[in-house]
């Protein structure tokens, strides 16, 4: 439920996704390294144990050595690589398991050389988002907890303090990703563990109050279905005018197909999105698949969201 003064959550679903770590790009321990408070005389330790399907961020946060302060983090190792995420709305973390501690996701768009006097990396602005995975746990068995972070929710900080006059993050020039466990002024310490399935850049489309796509969203939907009509729309030749980018984003990335979807409101008031079953593109005169069957992908509101390779419904 939204807090007073906040907007209520609305339904969106993913129309564009690139896995940055995990998912289609398996985790690799060589991409990450520890950056703990030991560089400042602390005694915290962090590790990232990678498998093909997930990465376990774990360790021990010590706050005694530095008098209540402390941090333990894992960051990307490359200083030469640049990620361009400017065509996406934000980042999605998929969490398999987590404790009840608060974590911080961090991006940097600028890195400076090490200080020659002490060998430490010179400080630059960080763009941060704090989250508690246990407060967003999925109630569906086997489904990951999802943390969606819009770019405008990243808070600029410098040396741990908010920097309100900072320039907006340069999304064309992301130089580093980090996951951090910090003390938050002595409010948490000790062992921690966070199992991350994937970190992905995503774009979302919004469903309006009538369960149609928002025409101002990244994925405008061309149909204006009657909400009382329980029969799905038939695909016609005129529907080829649908935005190719939008329609292709609903299909698996490897399919190479750009057939449109269609939708309706079912008898329970749920919004149902269909995609022709014939992903080979061999449609009959009505545009429906030769098998005359369709994939039921999303239900709204509530319900189970099947066939995640086509996208996923989020409340944001």
Buried (B, 14 or more C-beta within 10 A) or exposed (E): EEEEEEEEEEBBBBBBBBBBBBBEBBBEBEBBEBBBBBEEEBBBBBBBEBEEEBBBBBBBBBBEBBEEBBBBBBBBEEEEEEBEBEEBBBBBBBBBBBBEBBBBBBBBBBEEEEEEEEEEBEEBBBBBBEBBBBEBBEEEEEBBBBBBBBBEBBBBBEEEEEBEEBEEBBBEBBBBBBBBBBBBEEEBBEEBBBBBBBBBBBBBBBBBEEBBBBEEBBBBBBBEBEEEEEEBBEBEEEBEEBBEEBBBBBBEEEBEBBBBBBBBBEEEEBBBBBBBBBBEEEBEEEBBBEEEEBBBBBBBEEBEBEEEEBBBBBEB
